[in-house]
Amino acid sequence: MTNKANRREFTRQRKELKVRFSLLGSEEYSEARLVDMGEGGLCMEASAPIKTGTRIYVQLLNIHPEVSGLAAHRSSQGRVCWTRDLGYKEQTRFGIGVQYTHPVCH
C-alpha cells in the first residue's frame, strides 16, 4: 500500500497561517487557512470548493513574522490539483491542494 505523503516530490511543513487567494485574472480575494506547505505546493482549507485545474494566485500572510512589511508575506501562482469536502458538521470546509506553477516570491 502506498502512502500519499510518499508520492510528493517535496516534503511538507505543517503551518497554520492566513491565506488569501484569487482566481487568476480576478481582483476578488477569498480567505483560507494554510494547512501545510512545501517547495512544490500547499494545502489550504477554505469555505468553498475550487474546481480542479483552476489557476489561482495565493498570498501567504505573515509567513515571516520576524520581518515587517511586504517581506513578511509570500506570493505565488498555482493550479488546483484536488478539492475535498472535509465533512465538518458545524460548517462547510474544503481541503484544497495547490501545485505551484511559478516560482514562489519571497
C-alpha positions as CSV (number, residue, x, y, z in Angstrom):
1,M,0.0,0.0,0.0
2,T,1.4,3.4,-1.0
3,N,1.3,6.3,1.5
4,K,0.0,9.5,-0.1
5,A,2.8,11.6,1.7
6,N,5.4,9.4,-0.1
7,R,4.1,10.4,-3.6
8,R,5.0,14.0,-3.1
9,E,8.1,15.3,-4.8
10,F,8.8,17.7,-1.9
11,T,8.3,17.4,1.8
12,R,5.6,19.5,3.5
13,Q,5.8,21.5,6.7
14,R,2.6,21.9,8.8
15,K,1.8,25.6,9.2
16,E,-1.3,27.4,10.4
17,L,-1.4,30.8,8.7
18,K,-3.9,33.0,7.0
19,V,-4.0,32.7,3.2
20,R,-5.6,34.9,0.6
21,F,-6.3,33.6,-2.9
22,S,-8.0,34.7,-6.1
23,L,-8.6,33.2,-9.5
24,L,-6.0,34.4,-11.9
25,G,-7.3,37.5,-13.6
26,S,-9.7,38.3,-10.8
27,E,-9.2,41.0,-8.2
28,E,-11.7,39.4,-5.8
29,Y,-9.9,37.6,-2.9
30,S,-11.1,35.0,-0.6
31,E,-9.6,33.9,2.7
32,A,-8.4,30.5,3.7
33,R,-6.3,28.8,6.3
34,L,-2.9,27.2,5.4
35,V,-2.6,23.5,6.5
36,D,0.8,22.7,5.1
37,M,3.3,23.8,2.5
38,G,6.4,22.7,0.7
39,E,8.6,23.8,-2.3
40,G,6.1,22.3,-4.8
41,G,2.8,23.5,-3.4
42,L,0.5,23.8,-0.4
43,C,-2.7,22.6,1.1
44,M,-5.3,25.1,2.4
45,E,-8.7,24.9,4.0
46,A,-11.4,27.2,2.5
47,S,-15.2,27.7,2.9
48,A,-15.9,27.0,-0.8
49,P,-14.5,24.4,-3.3
50,I,-12.3,25.4,-6.3
51,K,-12.5,23.3,-9.4
52,T,-9.6,21.1,-10.2
53,G,-7.3,22.6,-12.8
54,T,-8.2,26.2,-11.9
55,R,-5.2,28.5,-11.8
56,I,-5.1,30.8,-8.7
57,Y,-2.9,33.4,-7.1
58,V,-2.1,32.7,-3.5
59,Q,-0.7,35.1,-0.8
60,L,0.7,33.6,2.4
61,L,0.2,36.2,5.0
62,N,2.8,36.8,7.8
63,I,4.9,33.7,6.9
64,H,8.0,35.6,8.2
65,P,6.7,37.3,11.3
66,E,10.2,38.5,12.3
67,V,10.2,40.8,9.3
68,S,7.9,43.8,8.8
69,G,6.0,45.0,5.7
70,L,5.8,43.1,2.4
71,A,8.8,40.9,3.2
72,A,6.7,39.1,5.8
73,H,4.4,37.7,3.1
74,R,4.9,35.2,0.2
75,S,3.0,35.1,-3.1
76,S,2.8,32.5,-5.8
77,Q,0.7,31.2,-8.7
78,G,-0.6,27.7,-8.7
79,R,-3.0,25.1,-10.1
80,V,-5.6,23.4,-8.0
81,C,-4.8,19.7,-8.0
82,W,-7.7,18.5,-5.8
83,T,-10.6,19.7,-3.7
84,R,-12.2,17.6,-0.9
85,D,-15.2,18.3,1.3
86,L,-13.8,17.9,4.8
87,G,-17.1,16.8,6.2
88,Y,-17.4,19.2,9.1
89,K,-20.9,19.2,10.6
90,E,-20.7,22.7,12.1
91,Q,-19.5,24.5,8.9
92,T,-18.7,23.7,5.3
93,R,-14.9,23.4,4.8
94,F,-12.9,22.2,1.8
95,G,-9.3,21.0,1.7
96,I,-7.6,22.3,-1.5
97,G,-4.3,21.1,-2.8
98,V,-2.3,23.6,-4.9
99,Q,0.7,22.9,-7.0
100,Y,2.9,26.0,-7.7
101,T,3.2,26.9,-11.4
102,H,5.6,29.8,-11.0
103,P,8.4,30.2,-8.5
104,V,7.4,31.5,-5.1
105,C,8.2,35.1,-4.5
106,H,9.7,35.8,-1.1
